[in-house]
Amino acid sequence: MTVESTPIGELAERAGCTVQIIRHYEKIGLLPEPRRTRGNRRIYSEDQASRLVFIRHCRQLGFSLDNIRQLLSFCGQSNQSCAQVDIIARKHLGHVQERLARLRSMERELKRMINQCSGGKVAECKIIEVLADHSKCMSDDHSSA
């Protein structure tokens, strides 16, 4: 099989995703529809494979599908300023930092609850007590991201 005629299963393995993910990206327009064989099997070009790897890497870094769509619009425009790309990445970094702060708050609260638990009976369990009464938490907000 040449790189220019990679079947969907091989592409999925190469990109570290499932066939269903590839089909989903095609359906929502992130990945262009591939050529098909006479037997109606999808075959992908190197450009499509590279685009999928780009998308998967963006997803691993937590970029939203809308952000990825925006970032993809800049690919292939080598002479254009990357200021907008920088703005997207900085905004995403801010969201990641906010989530990390919430996770650290949750971590501190969970450690505190666990450390207060003596391992005795459920009726005296500090973990259950704090989970049942939010006012006993150190922080007002430790909601997940």
N, CA, C and O atoms as a GROMACS GRO file, in nm:
protein
  580
    1MET      N    1   0.086  -0.118   0.000
    1MET     CA    2   0.000   0.000   0.000
    1MET      C    3   0.090   0.124   0.000
    1MET      O    4   0.179   0.134   0.085
    2THR      N    5   0.070   0.213  -0.089
    2THR     CA    6   0.148   0.336  -0.090
    2THR      C    7   0.084   0.435   0.007
    2THR      O    8  -0.031   0.420   0.047
    3VAL      N    9   0.162   0.537   0.043
    3VAL     CA   10   0.111   0.640   0.133
    3VAL      C   11  -0.007   0.711   0.069
    3VAL      O   12  -0.098   0.756   0.140
    4GLU      N   13  -0.006   0.723  -0.063
    4GLU     CA   14  -0.114   0.793  -0.133
    4GLU      C   15  -0.242   0.711  -0.140
    4GLU      O   16  -0.344   0.760  -0.188
    5SER      N   17  -0.239   0.588  -0.093
    5SER     CA   18  -0.361   0.507  -0.095
    5SER      C   19  -0.375   0.431   0.036
    5SER      O   20  -0.391   0.309   0.037
    6THR      N   21  -0.369   0.503   0.144
    6THR     CA   22  -0.378   0.443   0.276
    6THR      C   23  -0.524   0.416   0.311
    6THR      O   24  -0.607   0.506   0.307
    7PRO      N   25  -0.555   0.290   0.346
    7PRO     CA   26  -0.693   0.260   0.386
    7PRO      C   27  -0.723   0.316   0.526
    7PRO      O   28  -0.632   0.347   0.602
    8ILE      N   29  -0.851   0.329   0.557
    8ILE     CA   30  -0.894   0.395   0.680
    8ILE      C   31  -0.841   0.326   0.806
    8ILE      O   32  -0.802   0.394   0.901
    9GLY      N   33  -0.838   0.195   0.809
    9GLY     CA   34  -0.790   0.123   0.927
    9GLY      C   35  -0.643   0.151   0.954
    9GLY      O   36  -0.602   0.172   1.068
   10GLU      N   37  -0.564   0.152   0.848
   10GLU     CA   38  -0.421   0.181   0.860
   10GLU      C   39  -0.400   0.326   0.903
   10GLU      O   40  -0.312   0.355   0.985
   11LEU      N   41  -0.480   0.416   0.847
   11LEU     CA   42  -0.470   0.556   0.885
   11LEU      C   43  -0.506   0.577   1.032
   11LEU      O   44  -0.440   0.653   1.103
   12ALA      N   45  -0.609   0.510   1.077
   12ALA     CA   46  -0.651   0.520   1.217
   12ALA      C   47  -0.538   0.474   1.309
   12ALA      O   48  -0.508   0.539   1.409
   13GLU      N   49  -0.476   0.363   1.275
   13GLU     CA   50  -0.365   0.312   1.355
   13GLU      C   51  -0.248   0.410   1.355
   13GLU      O   52  -0.189   0.437   1.459
   14ARG      N   53  -0.218   0.462   1.241
   14ARG     CA   54  -0.107   0.558   1.226
   14ARG      C   55  -0.131   0.685   1.308
   14ARG      O   56  -0.038   0.741   1.367
   15ALA      N   57  -0.258   0.731   1.312
   15ALA     CA   58  -0.292   0.855   1.383
   15ALA      C   59  -0.326   0.830   1.530
   15ALA      O   60  -0.346   0.925   1.606
   16GLY      N   61  -0.334   0.705   1.570
   16GLY     CA   62  -0.366   0.674   1.709
   16GLY      C   63  -0.510   0.704   1.744
   16GLY      O   64  -0.539   0.756   1.852
   17CYS      N   65  -0.601   0.671   1.654
   17CYS     CA   66  -0.744   0.695   1.680
   17CYS      C   67  -0.825   0.580   1.622
   17CYS      O   68  -0.769   0.483   1.571
   18THR      N   69  -0.954   0.592   1.630
   18THR     CA   70  -1.041   0.489   1.575
   18THR      C   71  -1.092   0.528   1.437
   18THR      O   72  -1.087   0.645   1.398
   19VAL      N   73  -1.141   0.431   1.366
   19VAL     CA   74  -1.203   0.455   1.236
   19VAL      C   75  -1.323   0.548   1.254
   19VAL      O   76  -1.348   0.635   1.170
   20GLN      N   77  -1.397   0.529   1.363
   20GLN     CA   78  -1.515   0.612   1.389
   20GLN      C   79  -1.477   0.760   1.405
   20GLN      O   80  -1.550   0.848   1.359
   21ILE      N   81  -1.365   0.786   1.469
   21ILE     CA   82  -1.318   0.925   1.486
   21ILE      C   83  -1.290   0.986   1.349
   21ILE      O   84  -1.328   1.100   1.323
   22ILE      N   85  -1.224   0.911   1.262
   22ILE     CA   86  -1.194   0.961   1.128
   22ILE      C   87  -1.323   0.993   1.054
   22ILE      O   88  -1.336   1.098   0.992
   23ARG      N   89  -1.419   0.902   1.061
   23ARG     CA   90  -1.548   0.926   0.995
   23ARG      C   91  -1.618   1.049   1.054
   23ARG      O   92  -1.679   1.127   0.981
   24HIS      N   93  -1.608   1.065   1.186
   24HIS     CA   94  -1.668   1.182   1.250
   24HIS      C   95  -1.603   1.310   1.199
   24HIS      O   96  -1.673   1.406   1.166
   25TYR      N   97  -1.470   1.313   1.192
   25TYR     CA   98  -1.400   1.432   1.142
   25TYR      C   99  -1.441   1.463   0.997
   25TYR      O  100  -1.451   1.580   0.959
   26GLU      N  101  -1.464   1.360   0.918
   26GLU     CA  102  -1.512   1.380   0.781
   26GLU      C  103  -1.652   1.439   0.784
   26GLU      O  104  -1.682   1.535   0.712
   27LYS      N  105  -1.737   1.383   0.867
   27LYS     CA  106  -1.877   1.426   0.873
   27LYS      C  107  -1.890   1.573   0.913
   27LYS      O  108  -1.976   1.644   0.861
   28ILE      N  109  -1.804   1.619   1.006
   28ILE     CA  110  -1.813   1.758   1.052
   28ILE      C  111  -1.724   1.852   0.971
   28ILE      O  112  -1.717   1.971   1.001
   29GLY      N  113  -1.658   1.800   0.870
   29GLY     CA  114  -1.583   1.883   0.778
   29GLY      C  115  -1.440   1.918   0.818
   29GLY      O  116  -1.377   2.001   0.753
   30LEU      N  117  -1.388   1.857   0.923
   30LEU     CA  118  -1.248   1.882   0.959
   30LEU      C  119  -1.153   1.808   0.866
   30LEU      O  120  -1.043   1.855   0.837
   31LEU      N  121  -1.196   1.695   0.820
   31LEU     CA  122  -1.116   1.613   0.730
   31LEU      C  123  -1.194   1.596   0.600
   31LEU      O  124  -1.309   1.553   0.602
   32PRO      N  125  -1.132   1.631   0.487
   32PRO     CA  126  -1.205   1.619   0.360
   32PRO      C  127  -1.238   1.473   0.328
   32PRO      O  128  -1.168   1.380   0.367
   33GLU      N  129  -1.348   1.457   0.256
   33GLU     CA  130  -1.387   1.323   0.212
   33GLU      C  131  -1.273   1.262   0.129
   33GLU      O  132  -1.215   1.330   0.044
   34PRO      N  133  -1.240   1.137   0.154
   34PRO     CA  134  -1.132   1.074   0.078
   34PRO      C  135  -1.180   1.020  -0.057
   34PRO      O  136  -1.299   1.010  -0.085
   35ARG      N  137  -1.082   0.987  -0.138
   35ARG     CA  138  -1.114   0.917  -0.262
   35ARG      C  139  -1.167   0.779  -0.223
   35ARG      O  140  -1.144   0.731  -0.112
   36ARG      N  141  -1.236   0.718  -0.314
   36ARG     CA  142  -1.288   0.583  -0.289
   36ARG      C  143  -1.245   0.490  -0.401
   36ARG      O  144  -1.229   0.530  -0.516
   37THR      N  145  -1.227   0.366  -0.364
   37THR     CA  146  -1.194   0.265  -0.463
   37THR      C  147  -1.321   0.224  -0.537
   37THR      O  148  -1.431   0.267  -0.502
   38ARG      N  149  -1.305   0.143  -0.638
   38ARG     CA  150  -1.423   0.091  -0.709
   38ARG      C  151  -1.514   0.014  -0.615
   38ARG      O  152  -1.636   0.008  -0.636
   39GLY      N  153  -1.455  -0.043  -0.512
   39GLY     CA  154  -1.533  -0.118  -0.413
   39GLY      C  155  -1.588  -0.027  -0.303
   39GLY      O  156  -1.639  -0.076  -0.203
   40ASN      N  157  -1.577   0.103  -0.322
   40ASN     CA  158  -1.629   0.206  -0.230
   40ASN      C  159  -1.553   0.214  -0.097
   40ASN      O  160  -1.607   0.261   0.003
   41ARG      N  161  -1.429   0.168  -0.096
   41ARG     CA  162  -1.347   0.179   0.025
   41ARG      C  163  -1.273   0.312   0.025
   41ARG      O  164  -1.225   0.357  -0.078
   42ARG      N  165  -1.266   0.373   0.143
   42ARG     CA  166  -1.196   0.501   0.157
   42ARG      C  167  -1.045   0.478   0.147
   42ARG      O  168  -0.990   0.384   0.204
   43ILE      N  169  -0.979   0.568   0.071
   43ILE     CA  170  -0.833   0.568   0.067
   43ILE      C  171  -0.786   0.712   0.082
   43ILE      O  172  -0.845   0.804   0.025
   44TYR      N  173  -0.681   0.730   0.160
   44TYR     CA  174  -0.637   0.862   0.202
   44TYR      C  175  -0.501   0.897   0.145
   44TYR      O  176  -0.414   0.811   0.129
   45SER      N  177  -0.485   1.026   0.115
   45SER     CA  178  -0.358   1.077   0.064
   45SER      C  179  -0.268   1.115   0.182
   45SER      O  180  -0.311   1.116   0.297
   46GLU      N  181  -0.144   1.144   0.151
   46GLU     CA  182  -0.050   1.189   0.255
   46GLU      C  183  -0.096   1.320   0.317
   46GLU      O  184  -0.083   1.340   0.438
   47ASP      N  185  -0.151   1.412   0.236
   47ASP     CA  186  -0.202   1.538   0.288
   47ASP      C  187  -0.315   1.515   0.388
   47ASP      O  188  -0.320   1.580   0.493
   48GLN      N  189  -0.405   1.422   0.356
   48GLN     CA  190  -0.514   1.392   0.448
   48GLN      C  191  -0.461   1.327   0.576
   48GLN      O  192  -0.510   1.356   0.685
   49ALA      N  193  -0.361   1.241   0.561
   49ALA     CA  194  -0.301   1.178   0.679
   49ALA      C  195  -0.234   1.282   0.767
   49ALA      O  196  -0.249   1.278   0.889
   50SER      N  197  -0.161   1.376   0.707
   50SER     CA  198  -0.095   1.482   0.784
   50SER      C  199  -0.198   1.570   0.854
   50SER      O  200  -0.179   1.610   0.968
   51ARG      N  201  -0.306   1.598   0.785
   51ARG     CA  202  -0.413   1.680   0.844
   51ARG      C  203  -0.475   1.608   0.964
   51ARG      O  204  -0.502   1.671   1.066
   52LEU      N  205  -0.496   1.478   0.952
   52LEU     CA  206  -0.551   1.401   1.063
   52LEU      C  207  -0.455   1.401   1.182
   52LEU      O  208  -0.498   1.416   1.296
   53VAL      N  209  -0.327   1.385   1.157
   53VAL     CA  210  -0.228   1.388   1.265
   53VAL      C  211  -0.231   1.525   1.334
   53VAL      O  212  -0.223   1.533   1.457
   54PHE      N  213  -0.242   1.632   1.257
   54PHE     CA  214  -0.253   1.768   1.311
   54PHE      C  215  -0.377   1.778   1.402
   54PHE      O  216  -0.368   1.828   1.514
   55ILE      N  217  -0.491   1.732   1.352
   55ILE     CA  218  -0.615   1.737   1.428
   55ILE      C  219  -0.601   1.658   1.558
   55ILE      O  220  -0.639   1.706   1.665
   56ARG      N  221  -0.548   1.538   1.549
   56ARG     CA  222  -0.533   1.454   1.668
   56ARG      C  223  -0.440   1.519   1.770
   56ARG      O  224  -0.466   1.512   1.890
   57HIS      N  225  -0.332   1.581   1.724
   57HIS     CA  226  -0.240   1.648   1.816
   57HIS      C  227  -0.309   1.765   1.885
   57HIS      O  228  -0.292   1.786   2.005
   58CYS      N  229  -0.386   1.841   1.809
   58CYS     CA  230  -0.463   1.951   1.867
   58CYS      C  231  -0.559   1.899   1.974
   58CYS      O  232  -0.570   1.958   2.082
   59ARG      N  233  -0.627   1.789   1.945
   59ARG     CA  234  -0.721   1.732   2.041
   59ARG      C  235  -0.648   1.685   2.167
   59ARG      O  236  -0.698   1.703   2.278
   60GLN      N  237  -0.530   1.625   2.150
   60GLN     CA  238  -0.452   1.580   2.265
   60GLN      C  239  -0.413   1.698   2.354
   60GLN      O  240  -0.400   1.683   2.476
   61LEU      N  241  -0.394   1.814   2.294
   61LEU     CA  242  -0.361   1.934   2.371
   61LEU      C  243  -0.486   2.005   2.421
   61LEU      O  244  -0.476   2.109   2.486
   62GLY      N  245  -0.603   1.950   2.392
   62GLY     CA  246  -0.728   2.003   2.446
   62GLY      C  247  -0.795   2.112   2.367
   62GLY      O  248  -0.891   2.173   2.416
   63PHE      N  249  -0.749   2.140   2.246
   63PHE     CA  250  -0.815   2.241   2.164
   63PHE      C  251  -0.955   2.194   2.127
   63PHE      O  252  -0.976   2.075   2.103
   64SER      N  253  -1.048   2.286   2.124
   64SER     CA  254  -1.185   2.254   2.083
   64SER      C  255  -1.189   2.230   1.932
   64SER      O  256  -1.096   2.268   1.860
   65LEU      N  257  -1.296   2.169   1.887
   65LEU     CA  258  -1.312   2.147   1.743
   65LEU      C  259  -1.321   2.279   1.668
   65LEU      O  260  -1.270   2.291   1.557
   66ASP      N  261  -1.385   2.380   1.729
   66ASP     CA  262  -1.391   2.512   1.665
   66ASP      C  263  -1.252   2.574   1.653
   66ASP      O  264  -1.218   2.632   1.550
   67ASN      N  265  -1.171   2.562   1.759
   67ASN     CA  266  -1.034   2.612   1.753
   67ASN      C  267  -0.955   2.540   1.645
   67ASN      O  268  -0.879   2.603   1.571
   68ILE      N  269  -0.973   2.410   1.636
   68ILE     CA  270  -0.900   2.332   1.535
   68ILE      C  271  -0.942   2.377   1.396
   68ILE      O  272  -0.858   2.391   1.306
   69ARG      N  273  -1.070   2.399   1.378
   69ARG     CA  274  -1.120   2.448   1.248
   69ARG      C  275  -1.051   2.580   1.212
   69ARG      O  276  -1.008   2.600   1.098
   70GLN      N  277  -1.040   2.670   1.311
   70GLN     CA  278  -0.973   2.798   1.288
   70GLN      C  279  -0.825   2.777   1.255
   70GLN      O  280  -0.773   2.837   1.161
   71LEU      N  281  -0.759   2.692   1.333
   71LEU     CA  282  -0.616   2.668   1.310
   71LEU      C  283  -0.592   2.607   1.173
   71LEU      O  284  -0.496   2.643   1.104
   72LEU      N  285  -0.679   2.515   1.133
   72LEU     CA  286  -0.665   2.454   1.001
   72LEU      C  287  -0.679   2.557   0.889
   72LEU      O  288  -0.618   2.542   0.783
   73SER      N  289  -0.759   2.660   0.913
   73SER     CA  290  -0.778   2.762   0.810
   73SER      C  291  -0.649   2.840   0.783
   73SER      O  292  -0.634   2.901   0.678
   74PHE      N  293  -0.555   2.838   0.877
   74PHE     CA  294  -0.428   2.907   0.859
   74PHE      C  295  -0.324   2.820   0.791
   74PHE      O  296  -0.227   2.871   0.734
   75CYS      N  297  -0.342   2.688   0.797
   75CYS     CA  298  -0.245   2.597   0.735
   75CYS      C  299  -0.240   2.621   0.586
   75CYS      O  300  -0.344   2.640   0.522
   76GLY      N  301  -0.123   2.621   0.530
   76GLY     CA  302  -0.107   2.644   0.388
   76GLY      C  303  -0.103   2.790   0.349
   76GLY      O  304  -0.092   2.823   0.230
   77GLN      N  305  -0.111   2.880   0.446
   77GLN     CA  306  -0.102   3.024   0.420
   77GLN      C  307   0.028   3.075   0.482
   77GLN      O  308   0.027   3.156   0.575
   78SER      N  309   0.139   3.026   0.430
   78SER     CA  310   0.269   3.048   0.492
   78SER      C  311   0.311   3.195   0.500
   78SER      O  312   0.393   3.229   0.586
   79ASN      N  313   0.259   3.282   0.417
   79ASN     CA  314   0.298   3.423   0.420
   79ASN      C  315   0.209   3.508   0.511
   79ASN      O  316   0.239   3.625   0.534
   80GLN      N  317   0.102   3.449   0.562
   80GLN     CA  318   0.010   3.523   0.649
   80GLN      C  319   0.068   3.535   0.790
   80GLN      O  320   0.141   3.447   0.835
   81SER      N  321   0.036   3.642   0.859
   81SER     CA  322   0.078   3.661   0.997
   81SER      C  323   0.019   3.551   1.084
   81SER      O  324  -0.093   3.505   1.061
   82CYS      N  325   0.094   3.510   1.184
   82CYS     CA  326   0.044   3.407   1.275
   82CYS      C  327  -0.014   3.469   1.402
   82CYS      O  328  -0.031   3.399   1.502
   83ALA      N  329  -0.046   3.598   1.400
   83ALA     CA  330  -0.100   3.666   1.517
   83ALA      C  331  -0.229   3.600   1.565
   83ALA      O  332  -0.248   3.582   1.685
   84GLN      N  333  -0.318   3.564   1.473
   84GLN     CA  334  -0.444   3.500   1.511
   84GLN      C  335  -0.420   3.362   1.572
   84GLN      O  336  -0.488   3.323   1.666
   85VAL      N  337  -0.323   3.290   1.517
   85VAL     CA  338  -0.288   3.158   1.572
   85VAL      C  339  -0.240   3.175   1.715
   85VAL      O  340  -0.277   3.099   1.804
   86ASP      N  341  -0.157   3.276   1.737
   86ASP     CA  342  -0.104   3.306   1.871
   86ASP      C  343  -0.218   3.338   1.967
   86ASP      O  344  -0.218   3.292   2.082
   87ILE      N  345  -0.314   3.415   1.922
   87ILE     CA  346  -0.429   3.452   2.006
   87ILE      C  347  -0.508   3.327   2.046
   87ILE      O  348  -0.547   3.312   2.162
   88ILE      N  349  -0.532   3.239   1.950
   88ILE     CA  350  -0.605   3.115   1.980
   88ILE      C  351  -0.529   3.032   2.082
   88ILE      O  352  -0.588   2.982   2.178
   89ALA      N  353  -0.399   3.016   2.062
   89ALA     CA  354  -0.318   2.936   2.154
   89ALA      C  355  -0.311   2.998   2.293
   89ALA      O  356  -0.322   2.927   2.393
   90ARG      N  357  -0.294   3.130   2.300
   90ARG     CA  358  -0.289   3.198   2.430
   90ARG      C  359  -0.423   3.187   2.505
   90ARG      O  360  -0.425   3.166   2.626
   91LYS      N  361  -0.532   3.201   2.432
   91LYS     CA  362  -0.664   3.189   2.495
   91LYS      C  363  -0.683   3.047   2.548
   91LYS      O  364  -0.734   3.028   2.659
   92HIS      N  365  -0.642   2.949   2.471
   92HIS     CA  366  -0.653   2.810   2.514
   92HIS      C  367  -0.564   2.786   2.637
   92HIS      O  368  -0.606   2.718   2.731
   93LEU      N  369  -0.445   2.841   2.636
   93LEU     CA  370  -0.356   2.828   2.752
   93LEU      C  371  -0.424   2.885   2.877
   93LEU      O  372  -0.415   2.826   2.984
   94GLY      N  373  -0.490   2.999   2.863
   94GLY     CA  374  -0.563   3.058   2.976
   94GLY      C  375  -0.669   2.963   3.030
   94GLY      O  376  -0.684   2.950   3.152
   95HIS      N  377  -0.742   2.897   2.941
   95HIS     CA  378  -0.843   2.800   2.984
   95HIS      C  379  -0.778   2.681   3.056
   95HIS      O  380  -0.830   2.633   3.156
   96VAL      N  381  -0.666   2.635   3.004
   96VAL     CA  382  -0.593   2.524   3.067
   96VAL      C  383  -0.547   2.564   3.207
   96VAL      O  384  -0.559   2.487   3.302
   97GLN      N  385  -0.493   2.686   3.220
   97GLN     CA  386  -0.447   2.732   3.350
   97GLN      C  387  -0.562   2.744   3.449
   97GLN      O  388  -0.546   2.713   3.567
   98GLU      N  389  -0.680   2.789   3.402
   98GLU     CA  390  -0.798   2.795   3.490
   98GLU      C  391  -0.838   2.656   3.537
   98GLU      O  392  -0.869   2.636   3.655
   99ARG      N  393  -0.839   2.561   3.444
   99ARG     CA  394  -0.874   2.423   3.483
   99ARG      C  395  -0.774   2.366   3.581
   99ARG      O  396  -0.811   2.297   3.676
  100LEU      N  397  -0.646   2.395   3.559
  100LEU     CA  398  -0.543   2.347   3.652
  100LEU      C  399  -0.562   2.405   3.792
  100LEU      O  400  -0.546   2.335   3.891
  101ALA      N  401  -0.597   2.532   3.798
  101ALA     CA  402  -0.622   2.595   3.929
  101ALA      C  403  -0.739   2.527   4.000
  101ALA      O  404  -0.732   2.501   4.120
  102ARG      N  405  -0.846   2.497   3.925
  102ARG     CA  406  -0.960   2.427   3.985
  102ARG      C  407  -0.922   2.287   4.029
  102ARG      O  408  -0.963   2.241   4.135
  103LEU      N  409  -0.843   2.220   3.947
  103LEU     CA  410  -0.798   2.085   3.983
  103LEU      C  411  -0.709   2.087   4.107
  103LEU      O  412  -0.719   1.998   4.192
  104ARG      N  413  -0.623   2.187   4.118
  104ARG     CA  414  -0.538   2.198   4.238
  104ARG      C  415  -0.624   2.222   4.362
  104ARG      O  416  -0.596   2.166   4.469
  105SER      N  417  -0.728   2.304   4.348
  105SER     CA  418  -0.819   2.329   4.459
  105SER      C  419  -0.890   2.199   4.499
  105SER      O  420  -0.903   2.169   4.617
  106MET      N  421  -0.935   2.123   4.400
  106MET     CA  422  -1.000   1.995   4.428
  106MET      C  423  -0.902   1.900   4.496
  106MET      O  424  -0.939   1.829   4.590
  107GLU      N  425  -0.778   1.898   4.448
  107GLU     CA  426  -0.676   1.811   4.506
  107GLU      C  427  -0.654   1.844   4.654
  107GLU      O  428  -0.650   1.755   4.739
  108ARG      N  429  -0.639   1.975   4.683
  108ARG     CA  430  -0.617   2.016   4.823
  108ARG      C  431  -0.734   1.973   4.911
  108ARG      O  432  -0.714   1.921   5.021
  109GLU      N  433  -0.856   1.994   4.862
  109GLU     CA  434  -0.974   1.959   4.941
  109GLU      C  435  -0.983   1.809   4.962
  109GLU      O  436  -1.011   1.764   5.074
  110LEU      N  437  -0.959   1.731   4.860
  110LEU     CA  438  -0.964   1.586   4.874
  110LEU      C  439  -0.857   1.535   4.970
  110LEU      O  440  -0.884   1.448   5.053
  111LYS      N  441  -0.737   1.589   4.960
  111LYS     CA  442  -0.630   1.549   5.053
  111LYS      C  443  -0.668   1.582   5.197
  111LYS      O  444  -0.647   1.502   5.288
  112ARG      N  445  -0.725   1.701   5.216
  112ARG     CA  446  -0.765   1.743   5.349
  112ARG      C  447  -0.872   1.648   5.404
  112ARG      O  448  -0.864   1.605   5.519
  113MET      N  449  -0.972   1.617   5.323
  113MET     CA  450  -1.079   1.526   5.368
  113MET      C  451  -1.022   1.389   5.403
  113MET      O  452  -1.056   1.332   5.507
  114ILE      N  453  -0.936   1.338   5.318
  114ILE     CA  454  -0.878   1.205   5.340
  114ILE      C  455  -0.792   1.205   5.466
  114ILE      O  456  -0.798   1.111   5.545
  115ASN      N  457  -0.713   1.310   5.486
  115ASN     CA  458  -0.627   1.318   5.604
  115ASN      C  459  -0.707   1.329   5.733
  115ASN      O  460  -0.660   1.286   5.839
  116GLN      N  461  -0.828   1.386   5.727
  116GLN     CA  462  -0.913   1.400   5.846
  116GLN      C  463  -0.986   1.271   5.880
  116GLN      O  464  -1.037   1.255   5.990
  117CYS      N  465  -0.991   1.179   5.786
  117CYS     CA  466  -1.064   1.054   5.808
  117CYS      C  467  -0.978   0.959   5.892
  117CYS      O  468  -0.862   0.935   5.860
  118SER      N  469  -1.037   0.908   5.998
  118SER     CA  470  -0.962   0.819   6.088
  118SER      C  471  -0.972   0.672   6.047
  118SER      O  472  -0.908   0.586   6.107
  119GLY      N  473  -1.053   0.645   5.945
  119GLY     CA  474  -1.066   0.507   5.899
  119GLY      C  475  -1.156   0.424   5.989
  119GLY      O  476  -1.152   0.301   5.985
  120GLY      N  477  -1.238   0.491   6.069
  120GLY     CA  478  -1.328   0.420   6.159
  120GLY      C  479  -1.460   0.385   6.091
  120GLY      O  480  -1.461   0.333   5.980
  121LYS      N  481  -1.566   0.413   6.157
  121LYS     CA  482  -1.700   0.382   6.109
  121LYS      C  483  -1.750   0.492   6.015
  121LYS      O  484  -1.709   0.607   6.026
  122VAL      N  485  -1.840   0.456   5.922
  122VAL     CA  486  -1.896   0.551   5.827
  122VAL      C  487  -1.969   0.664   5.901
  122VAL      O  488  -1.968   0.778   5.857
  123ALA      N  489  -2.030   0.630   6.013
  123ALA     CA  490  -2.104   0.732   6.090
  123ALA      C  491  -2.013   0.846   6.137
  123ALA      O  492  -2.060   0.957   6.160
  124GLU      N  493  -1.882   0.819   6.150
  124GLU     CA  494  -1.788   0.922   6.193
  124GLU      C  495  -1.692   0.964   6.081
  124GLU      O  496  -1.593   1.032   6.106
  125CYS      N  497  -1.721   0.924   5.960
  125CYS     CA  498  -1.630   0.948   5.846
  125CYS      C  499  -1.630   1.096   5.807
  125CYS      O  500  -1.734   1.152   5.770
  126LYS      N  501  -1.514   1.157   5.815
  126LYS     CA  502  -1.501   1.299   5.779
  126LYS      C  503  -1.522   1.321   5.629
  126LYS      O  504  -1.568   1.428   5.589
  127ILE      N  505  -1.490   1.224   5.548
  127ILE     CA  506  -1.508   1.238   5.403
  127ILE      C  507  -1.657   1.250   5.373
  127ILE      O  508  -1.700   1.341   5.302
  128ILE      N  509  -1.736   1.157   5.427
  128ILE     CA  510  -1.881   1.160   5.407
  128ILE      C  511  -1.939   1.289   5.465
  128ILE      O  512  -2.026   1.351   5.404
  129GLU      N  513  -1.890   1.329   5.580
  129GLU     CA  514  -1.940   1.451   5.646
  129GLU      C  515  -1.917   1.574   5.559
  129GLU      O  516  -2.009   1.655   5.542
  130VAL      N  517  -1.799   1.590   5.504
  130VAL     CA  518  -1.768   1.706   5.421
  130VAL      C  519  -1.844   1.700   5.289
  130VAL      O  520  -1.892   1.802   5.240
  131LEU      N  521  -1.854   1.581   5.231
  131LEU     CA  522  -1.928   1.568   5.105
  131LEU      C  523  -2.076   1.600   5.123
  131LEU      O  524  -2.142   1.646   5.030
  132ALA      N  525  -2.128   1.576   5.242
  132ALA     CA  526  -2.269   1.603   5.270
  132ALA      C  527  -2.295   1.749   5.306
  132ALA      O  528  -2.410   1.794   5.301
  133ASP      N  529  -2.190   1.823   5.341
  133ASP     CA  530  -2.208   1.962   5.385
  133ASP      C  531  -2.098   2.048   5.324
  133ASP      O  532  -1.987   2.056   5.378
  134HIS      N  533  -2.129   2.112   5.212
  134HIS     CA  534  -2.030   2.191   5.138
  134HIS      C  535  -1.969   2.304   5.223
  134HIS      O  536  -1.857   2.347   5.197
  135SER      N  537  -2.041   2.350   5.323
  135SER     CA  538  -1.987   2.459   5.407
  135SER      C  539  -1.864   2.414   5.485
  135SER      O  540  -1.791   2.499   5.538
  136LYS      N  541  -1.839   2.285   5.494
  136LYS     CA  542  -1.721   2.235   5.565
  136LYS      C  543  -1.598   2.226   5.475
  136LYS      O  544  -1.491   2.183   5.518
  137CYS      N  545  -1.614   2.267   5.349
  137CYS     CA  546  -1.502   2.270   5.256
  137CYS      C  547  -1.420   2.396   5.278
  137CYS      O  548  -1.470   2.496   5.329
  138MET      N  549  -1.294   2.390   5.240
  138MET     CA  550  -1.205   2.505   5.250
  138MET      C  551  -1.235   2.608   5.142
  138MET      O  552  -1.213   2.727   5.161
  139SER      N  553  -1.284   2.561   5.028
  139SER     CA  554  -1.307   2.648   4.913
  139SER      C  555  -1.455   2.650   4.877
  139SER      O  556  -1.525   2.549   4.893
  140ASP      N  557  -1.503   2.764   4.829
  140ASP     CA  558  -1.643   2.774   4.788
  140ASP      C  559  -1.667   2.706   4.654
  140ASP      O  560  -1.775   2.652   4.628
  141ASP      N  561  -1.566   2.708   4.568
  141ASP     CA  562  -1.584   2.654   4.434
  141ASP      C  563  -1.467   2.567   4.394
  141ASP      O  564  -1.356   2.617   4.377
  142HIS      N  565  -1.492   2.441   4.379
  142HIS     CA  566  -1.391   2.349   4.323
  142HIS      C  567  -1.458   2.261   4.219
  142HIS      O  568  -1.434   2.140   4.211
  143SER      N  569  -1.541   2.327   4.140
  143SER     CA  570  -1.609   2.255   4.033
  143SER      C  571  -1.509   2.210   3.929
  143SER      O  572  -1.404   2.272   3.910
  144SER      N  573  -1.541   2.100   3.863
  144SER     CA  574  -1.451   2.047   3.763
  144SER      C  575  -1.458   2.130   3.635
  144SER      O  576  -1.552   2.206   3.612
  145ALA      N  577  -1.355   2.113   3.553
  145ALA     CA  578  -1.344   2.189   3.428
  145ALA      C  579  -1.446   2.147   3.328
  145ALA      O  580  -1.449   2.202   3.218
   0.00000   0.00000   0.00000
